[in-house]
Amino acid sequence: MIIPPGDAYEFTGTLEKWHDDAHGTWHFLPVTGATADALDAAALMHRLETGRRSGFGSVRLTIRVGATTWQTSAFPMKERGWAIPVSAKVRKAEKLTAGDRLDVSLTF
């Protein structure tokens, strides 16, 4: 499946919290299903067009949650789809905590 860049994808996901003593605490949004398939296709197209993989296999994107829009990257997860980090600045602006269900719109 080839997905044209710039298309918008919408999904609902649950904000997750990950902690590791060596790397600290991170909040991220898991991406699965059709949106994950589109990210897979975008990563493959980048690799085919440039002959190389992006850092950590990431895909650059613009994401909107509530009234907040920002640019970030999605990172492939071996066990399931993709993960999008959600910074403290965004969590504070949208009053988000781990376990919250989020309506998300993204483009890449």
N, C-alpha and C positions, 0 to 999 in steps of 0.2 A: 504494500500500500504506500503510495507516494503522496505526501501531504504538502500542499503549497505553503511556502513560508508566508507569514503574516495572517494566516487564518486564526480566528479566535476559538478557543476551547473552553468550555465551562464544565465544572464538576463540583461536587461537594466532598470534602475530605475532613478528617479529624486531625487536629494539631497534636503532634506527638513530642514527647520530651525524651532526650537521650543523654545519658551521663556516662562519662568515662574518666577515671581519676587522672589519666595522663592528658586528656584533651578537653576536660571541662564539660559543661552542660550546653546542649544544643537543642533548639526547637525546630522541627521540620514538618513538612506536609507531605505525606506519601502520595504518590500518583500511580494509579493502576488503570486498567481497562483501556478504553479507546484513546484517552489522552496519553497514556504511557506508550501505546503503539505509535502514536504520532511523534512522540519524543524519540523513540527508537528509530523511526524513519528519518527524522531530522539529523540525528547523530550519524546514521549511515550515509546520508547524502553529503554531509560535511566531510566524512572520511573519503568518500569516492571523489569529491570535487578537489580536495586539497592534498590527498595522499597521506594524511595524518589524522590522528585522533586529537580532539581537544583535551585540555588538561583534565585528568581524571575521567575522561569520557563525557564531560559536561556539555549541556546545551544552554546557550544564552537565551533568556526570555524576559518578557515584561509580564508582570503579574498584578492583579488587582484583587484585593480583599476589602470589602466594605468601601470606604471612601479613600483608601490608601492604594496608590499605584507605585511600583518600584521595579527596578531592573535587577536581576539576579541570574543565577544558573540553576538548572536542575542536574542532579547527579544520579547516575545509574546505581541501583542497589542489586546486588547479586541475588538476594532471596526474593525480591518482589519489586518490580517496576522502578520508579524513580523517586527521589526525595528532593524537595525544595526547602532550603533553609529559610526560617522566618526570624528576622533579627529582633532584638529587644526593642528597638525604635518602632518597628511595625506593631509588635505585640502591645506596646504601651499605647500607641495611637488608636488602636482598634480594641483595646481592653481584652486581649486574648490570653488564655491560659491553656495549658495542656489538657486535652480532652474536649475542647470546644470544636463544634462542627462548623466548618467554614464553607461559604459559597465562593468559589474561585473562578476568575477569568484569566486566561493567559494567552499570550501570542509569542511566536518565536520566528 
